[in-house]
């Protein structure tokens, strides 16, 4: 049975509750999923209860945005339990940095005549973790953008008028904290590194020596050739080739749980490989 190891809920920047995400996974016939909300484990308890009710296995996880010399990379952390631990204890500081960044974004928008209050953003988020997609949704609702992607292109992406940076862990630090917490760190959607194939292969080779556990190869936005290339690279480096839809609900309406754009199939052997990498 297929799996989906990259899912977001209302606890970060998705639009479905953790239990609804689990229900969608069960409806899609998935055997295992990972809830990977940004910088938080707050949805894991609800998701665990729903998973037990639906007969779906759940891997607790999170997604981090970490510093790398060329910019930022995203790191999925699997088997991170919602309990005290080295990485778990740092998540609070990361969420605080998000709040500070969001306020600076709203100030920048106000400077160009777009007034959105923080209360409106937290209401849109409906959870503890507020992110740029929530601000983007309000920009669309106000008529300043045509859709979420346009809001990022016009205002929120790096280099745009309302972009603001924030505190992040370093890539090696994130790997070390993950391992110290009994978890498995995996590079998410490598294309967002914005570097060539040779450059990201060199980056993964270096990080594999630091304890990196895998590369997200079977990703919804990739075509078959890219998926296979990344899977082969992971094998060459002794890493796990993981995968998932990166489902966010209506914030990424083209993506479905389990199948992505309709052609995604992440084999369940990945789960056994991740357990071995632990």
BADONU-674465 format. One record per residue: residue in one letter; y, x, z of N, C-alpha, C in turn. Coordinates in pm, whole numbers, plus 50000, padded with zeros to 5 digits. Example, Ala and Ser with C-alpha at 12.3 -4.5 7.8 and 13.67 -1.06 7.14 Angstrom:
a494315131950780495505123050780496705132050780/s497755128550708498945136750714500035129050787/
This chain:
x498795008450000500005000050000501255008750000/x502305004449932503525012549928504275012350060/x505215021850073506055022950192507515024150147/x508435022650242509855024550214510445031450337/x510865043950319511285052150432512795054750433/x513555045450378515025047050378515655033150372/x515915027450490516435013850500517565013250603/x518575004950572519725003350661519904988750700/x520394986850821520604973350874522034971650922/x522314960350986523644957651041523994967051155/x523034974851204523354984551308524164996251254/x524194997951120525125007551061525815000750944/x525485004250821526234998750707525374990250614/x524354983650669523624973550593524134959750629/x523694949750556524164936050581523084926850634/x521854931950652520774924050711520414929650847/x520054920950939519664925451073518384933751064/x518094941851167516834949551166515604940751147/x515574929051212514404920351198514314914551057/x515444911850994515434906750857514964917550760/x515364929850782514884940950699513364941950707/x512834940650828511374941050846510714929450773/x511304917550783510734905950713510684908350562/x511754913850508511794916750365510714926950327/x510484936650415509434946550390508064940050390/x507834931050484506544923950489506354915550363/x507414908750321507334900450199507044909050076/x507504921750079507284930749966505914937349971/x505124934450076503784939950086503744954550128/x504734958950204504784972850247503934974750373/x503324986350384502524989350503503344996050612/x504305004350573505105012050668506535012850618/x507485012250711508885014150677509525023250781/x510695028550746511525035950842512905029650842/x513375026050960514755021550974515595034051000/x516575036650913517315049350918518815046750919/x519275038751013520705036151023521465048851057/x522715049451013523525061451030523895063951177/x523525075551226523965080451358523585071351475/x522585063051458522215053951566520745050451562/x520225047151681518865041951695518895027951754/x520075021751756520245009051827519414997651769/x519044998251643518264987451584516764988951598/x516315000251654514875003051655514104993051741/x514634989451856513914980151943513664966751875/x514694960951816514544948251745513574949751628/x513704960751555512824962951441511374964651484/x511134971351596509774973251647509114959751678/x509864950851743509324937651775508984929951648/x509894930351550509654923251424508484929351348/x508374942651351507294949351281505934945451339/x505864944651471504614940451535504254926251496/x505254917651486504994903651450504544902251306/x505034910951217504724909951075503584919151030/x503034927151121501954936151084502404947850999/x503634952451020504184963850947504364975451046/x504014987351005504234999151089505685003851073/x506295007651183507695011851179507845026151230/x508535034451152508895047851193510355047551240/x510625051051365512015051451411512745063351350/x513975061051305514705072051244516185069651239/x516875079151181518315078151161518675086351038/x519905084650991520425092750881521695099650928/x521745112750907522885120850946523615125850822/x524915127250832525705134250732526025147950791/x525555158550727525675171950785526445181350693/x527015191750752527795201550677526885211450606/x527305214750485526635224850404527725232350328/x527515245050291528605252750229529255246050108/x528515238150032529115231749915529745218249949/x529685214050073530245201050111529415194550220/x528805183250188527965176450286526625172750222/x525625171250306524335165950264523925155450366/x523055146550325522525136550416521115140450455/x520805138150581519515141950634518885130050705/x517705126150660516925115850727516075122350834/x516045116250952515285121751063514255111451105/x512965114851087511865105551114511185108451248/x510665097851309509995098451439510955102951549/x512205098451538513185100951643513175088851736/x512605090551852512425079351944513745075652012/x513965062652037515185058152107515095060952257/x515215073552291515115078252430515955090852441/x516235095352562517015107752576516335119352504/x517145127952443516625139552374517775147552316/x517515159652269518585168252218519415161852106/x518755156252005519515149951897520015136251940/x519175128552007519595115152051520895115952131/x521025126052215522215127252300523455130752218/x523285136652100524435140152016524915128351931/x524095118051917524465106951830525725099851879/x525915099252010527105092652065528375099552018/x528375112852020529545120451974529775118251825/x528715117251748528855114851605529425101051577/x529015091151656529565077651638531035077351677/x531405084551781532805085351821533645091551711/x533105101751646533825108151535533995098451418/x533015089751399533155079551295534335070151326/x534435065951452535535056951490536885063451462/x537005076151498538255083351475538555084151326/x537555087451246537725088351101538145074851042/x537525064051089537845050851035539295046951064/x539775050451182541165047351215542125055051124/x541785067451093542625075151002542585069550861/x541445064150819541355057550689542275045350685/x542225037350790543075025350794544555028950795/x544905039850862546305044450861546725048650720/x545835055550649546145059750513546275047750420/x545425037750440545535025550358546855018450388/x547235017850514548495011550552549685018450486/x549595031650472550675039350410550905035550264/x549865030050199550015025850060550065010650047/x550355004050159550574989650156549354980950170/x548214986850214546994979150234546744978350384/x547034967050444546924965650589545634958650629/x544754966250693543494961150746543414965750890/x543134956550982543054960251123541654965151158/x541574972951267540274977851310539384966351358/x539994956351416539224944651460538544937851342/x539234937251230538634931251111537434939451063/x537554952551073536474961251028535254959951119/x535494959551251534364958251343533694944551328/x534484934251299533894921051273533024921451149/x533504927951044532724929450920531444937150947/x531534947551031530354955751059529314948051139/x529744940851241528814933251322527874941651405/x528164954451420527304963251498528104974751554/x527434984051617528104995051685528675005251588/x527995007751477528395018351384529205012251271/x530455016751259531355012151153531485023251050/x531385019650923531455029550817532345025250703/x532495034150607533345031250493532925018950413/x531615015950402531255003650329531864991050388/x532064990750521532684979050581534154977850541/x534844989250536536224989150488536254985450340/x535304990650264535234987450121535044972450100/x534194966150183533964951850169535244943950191/x536064948450286537334941550311538324944050197/x538294955850137539144958350020538784949049905/x537504946549889537064937049786537514922949822/x537324918949948537694905449990539184902949975/x539994913449991541444912049980541944912949836/x541034915949745541434916849604541964930249562/x541794940449646542274953849610541264961449525/x540014956749524538954963249447538034952449392/x537354955649285536484945849220535114945149287/x534644956449342533364956849413533344969149503/x532254971049574532154981949670532344995549602/x531694997349488531815010149417533255012749376/x533935002449330535325004049289536215007549409/x535925001749526536695005049646536565019749681/x535375025149666535195039549691535925047749585/x535785043849459536425051249350537935051349364/x538515040249409539965039149418540525045149547/x539825043049659540415045949789539615055449880/x538295054049884537535059149998536705071649972/x536435074949848535615086649818536395099449845/x535665110349858536305123349881537355125949772/x538545129749812539625132449718540505120549687/x540105108449732540925096449708541965094849818/x542885085549799544075084949884543775081350029/x542665074750057542365070850195541145078150251/x540715088850185539565096150237539965103750363/x539095103950461539295111950582537955118150621/x537965130750659536735137550698536455134850846/x535305139450894534945137151033534025148251082/x533805148351212532885157951274531465155751225/x530815166551189529405166051149528665177751211/x527365176151227526515187351263526365196451142/x526105209251166525705217951058524265214951017/x523905218350895522565215050846521475221550931/x521635234450962520615241351041520585235751183/x521765233051238521825227251372521105213751377/x521305205551274520645192451269519135193951262/x518665203751185517225206251176516675210651312/x517375219751376516905224751506516875213751611/x517925205451615517955194451711516865184151682/x516605181651554515545172251516514195177151565/x513905189751538512625195451578512485195751730/x513585198951799513555199251945513345185352002/x513625174951923513455161051967512135155151921/x511265163451863509955158751818509995151051688/x511055153151609511245145551485511115154551363/x511105148151245510955155351119512205153351034/x512975163951005514175162850922513845164050774/x514455155250695514205154550550515545153250478/x515735160850372516965159650293516925146650214/x517975138550228518075125850156518775127850022/x518395119549924519015119049790519745131949753/x518995142249711519595155549688520735155749587/x520835145849498521905146149398523285145949462/x523405140749585524715139849648525225153449694/x524395163849683524875177349713525865182049608/x525815176249488526755179949383526565194049331/x525325198949330525055212449280523945211649176/x523695222849108522685223249004521285223449063/x520285221648977518895222149021518545235449087/x519015246349024518715259549080519365261249217/x520595256049231521315257549358520665249349468/x520255236949437519625229349547518215234349576/x517545240249477516235246249505516405258049601/x517455265849582517735277049671518075272049811/x518855261049818519215255349948517975250550022/x517075243649952515875238350016514955249650060/x514885260249981514065271750018514565277750149/x515885279150159516475284550281516235275450401/x516445262350383516295253050494514835251150534/x513915252850439512485251850473512115262450576/x512735274050567512465284750663513025281450802/x513985272050805514605268150932513915256250997/x512935250150927512205239050986512355225850913/x513015225950796513085213650717511685208350689/x511525194950698510195189250681509925183250544/x510975179250472510715172550346511955170850260/x511735165550141512765162350043512535148049996/x513575140049992513445126449942513375126849789/x512165126049737511935127049593511845113449525/x511105104149588510875091049529512025081749569/x513175084049507514415077049544514785066849438/x515285055449483515515044149392516435047449276/x517445055849298518445058449194517985068949092/x516805075049112516355085649022515415080348915/x515445086648799514465083148697513165090848726/x512135087648650510815093348676510775108448670/x511515114348575511505128948560512095135848683/x513215130348733513855136448850512945134948973/x512345123248988511445121149101510305131249099/x509705133148982508575142348974509025156748996/x510175160348942510705173948963510885176749112/x511485167249185511725169349328510405169449406/x509465161049366508155160949432507445174249411/x507505179449289506885192449260507555203649341/x508885203049350509615213049427509215212649574/x509095200449628508675199049768507305205249789/x506375202649697505025208249708505055223549706/x505875229049615505975243649604506475249949734/x507345242649805507935248049926507165244250052/x506055237050036505275232750150505935221550228/x506755213550161507475202550224506875189150180/x507215178750252506735165350219507705158950119/x507175153150014507985145349919508015130949969/x509145126950028509265113450083510005104549984/x510255092050025510985083249933511365070049997/x512325063549935512755050549983513825044449895/x514155032049925515085024549841516545026949875/x516855031349998518235032150047518865018350047/x518105008650092518534994750092519684992550191/x520734985650144521904982350228522254967450221/x521394959250165521744945150150522814943250044/x523784934650070524764931349966525744942749938/x525754953250022526604964649992526054973049877/x524764972149853524144978149735523234967649672/x523824957649607523064945749565521974948349461/x522024959549392521014962149289519704967249346/x519684970349476518504976449536517744966549623/x516424966549610515554957849689514654966149779/x514294960549893513384967349985512064970049915/x511624982349922510314985949867510314989949722/x511074982949639511004985249494512284991049435/x513344992349514514584997949462515124989549348/x515204995449230515664988349111514514981749035/x513344981649099512204974849038511064984148999/x511334997248998510315006748954509925016849060/x510335014449183510045024049290508695020849354/x507905031149376506635029749446506425042549526/x506585041749657506385053349744505005052149805/x504095061349775502705060149822502585061949973/x501625055050033501485055650179500955068950230/x500455077650141500015090850185501165098850245/x502405095150207503575102150260503625101350412/x503195090050469503245088250614502325098250683/x501105099950631500185109650689500755123750677/x501415126550565501995139850546503135142450644/x503935132050671505015133550768504465135850908/x503395128650942502775130551073502255144851087/x501695150250980501225164050983502395173850997/x503525170450933504705179050940505345178851077/x505025168651156505545167751292504985178951377/
